[in-house]
Amino acid sequence: KVSAEDELFALRGGVLTHNTRGALAVAAMRGSRRTLIVCPPVVLTNWQRNVDECGLATLGGQNPDGVLVEFRSGRKEPEIPDSGVVIISDSLLTSRKHLQEALIEWSPDTFLFDEAHRAKNFEAARTQVMLSVAAASTFPVPMTGTPLFNTPHELAPLLEMTGHLTPIFGGISRRLRSRVAA
């Protein structure tokens, strides 16, 4: 929080880097009753802590049945709740077909994909899974501070996730898709 009465602030000459809280705010402002967070394994605990602190699972009490569940490697898989927040690592989701199918069927209102630059290759299993989950979501939000490592082509899967690749950029040709896959 900042000390301003409205808790808002302007940033001059810098970059706002708190993607986690910003993304949770987006889900909360949308009234997302089903939020799916997919992230690298190393930040699962950080996401869990932030979701708990901001009360997203219950939308601050407006969704009293909402719960937070985390899927972690080596632990018993929890049940997917009717409403609330599900957090899972991108590697675990990519490796477990039954979880992919269940979360696609769950149809998240908001899909937050942290470190989305990890899905830069259309041919990679991770990218294909994230594109499928994004397509089943009402509002996909790929988040990254580093969208491009080598070429602008790496941004194409993220534009596809948000539905901007075809309407704004005319889609991706076979030739370009093969370059992104390389």
Secondary structure, DSSP 8 states (H G I E B T S, - for coil): --SSTT------SS----HHHHHHHHHHHTT-SEEEEEE-GGGHHHHHHHHHHHTTTTGGGTSTT-EEEEE-TTS------SSEEEEEEHHHHHH-HHHHHHHHHH--SEEEEETGGG---TTSHHHHHHHHHHHHSSEEEEE-S---SS-GGGGHHHHHHTT-HHHHH----HHHHHHHH-
